[in-house]
Amino acid sequence: MNFLSRRTIREYTEEVISEEKIQEILKVALFSPSSRNKRGIEFIVVKDKKIAEKLSGYKKKVQNMPLEANFLVVVIADKTLSDTWIENSSVALTLMQLKAWDLGIGSCWMQVRGRVDNNNIDSEEIIKKILEIPEKYGVLALMTFGYPKEKKEGYEFFQIDNDRIHYEKY
């Protein structure tokens, strides 16, 4: 896979993603690295448009992306199992995004933790209520998936900011 070609996709076609491809995406998430191999990350797959519609208002400026996606995955983690649940969840999200792109599927990471809706209600609490997630779980983000409707050019090597790379010391 050419990593420079991967872009965030926010508009999707109506083409249905096969269950086989969904399982391939979830498989890489299940095998993602986690601190001390605790594997406290879990995934809620949402295909139901009624549930996706409820999720559409979970934070400011979220628009209808969850509703327009072919499916979405909410990444949760048992906060009592690991103090690195945020980092572990981030790794799983990233690997899902890369695997999806490799399969020709677009995705968009939509942050939940630390966000609020238009009424300043905590986004994490909104998601927990809608999806009946137990209190001990943290909700980092949800990721939408679908075949890209929009076409975005990949990045070029000359666009890489090498000034952000440091060796031995800052």
Buried (B, 14 or more C-beta within 10 A) or exposed (E): EEEEEBBEBBBBEEEEBEEEBBEBBBEBBBEBEBBEEBBBBBBBBBBEEEBBEBBBBBBEEBEEBBBBBBBBBBBBBBBEBBEBBBBBBBBBBBBBBBBBBBBEBBBBBBEBBEBBBEEEBBBBBBBBEBBEBEEEBBBBBBBBBBBBBEEEEEBEEEEEEEEEEEEEEE
